[in-house]
Amino acid sequence: MKISRRSNKLADSHRAPWRTAALAACVGAALATVLFAPAAWLSHAVEFGSQGRVLLAEPQGSVWRGSAQLLLTGGQGSSDAASLPGRVDWTLRPAWHGARMALNLPCCAPEAVQLALKPGWSQSVLEVSPAQVNLPAPWLSGLGAPWNTLDPQGQLSLNTQALQVLVSSGRLRFEGQLTLDLLAMSSRLSTLSPLGDYRLTLAGGDVPTLALQTLQGALQLSGSGQVVGSRIRFTGEASASPQQQDALSNVLNIIGRRQGTKSLISLG
């Protein structure tokens, strides 16, 4: 019995270094996977989260520091796509209770947009720093109909104020405010240019609201709506000033359903 016990102890002493080495190898492999995770992983996550409407194309680098082309598309199965000029790049780093990302858009923003992700068991929060991003209006054509037909031209000015995106039990909720100004807009469907300036406002709350208004212009747009879960419900109308009804007839036909001199807009 003594010999057997000594043999077992000797065998265990020989196996111990191998167990330690195997454990170290597994830990090292897991750490290397995290540290050198390819940028394509982030690209897949963005595509899944946006239901294929936002793409990080031709990703390079890693999840932690990389770059890609930022595309808008019409979603799964759509052949429409439009990219921002140049590439966007990001830096992602772990932080207390989550991670922080600096998103650089050399084409469109003087400073990096700062994002903070705070995951949790019952609720995850994405905080967006106050920012202003100026985007080319033709980028919207990537979303497909009716934008690809309208072929919008002009400038988009996106502003965020205390914006938070909260996900709880699969439900999406917003806090803060996001404002999108559509400035000096025009379309290939009308010889009248510009059509006008417009503002779309997303205000957070238990049921986030949308409001569309005309700042100035011959094409008058107005409407309101709500964000329910991940769906948008919006109703509005478009009309033309009396002296420009003929020049804007094609635009009104595409924007929504014609009812006399107006065009009714309905989403969701």
Helices and strands as residue ranges (DSSP letters): H 2-35, H 39-49, E 54-61, E 65-73, E 81-83, E 88-95, E 98-104, E 113-118, E 124-128, E 131-136, G 137-143, H 147-150, E 153-168, E 171-186, E 196-205, E 209-217, E 219-228, E 231-240, G 242-244, H 249-255, E 257-259, E 262-267
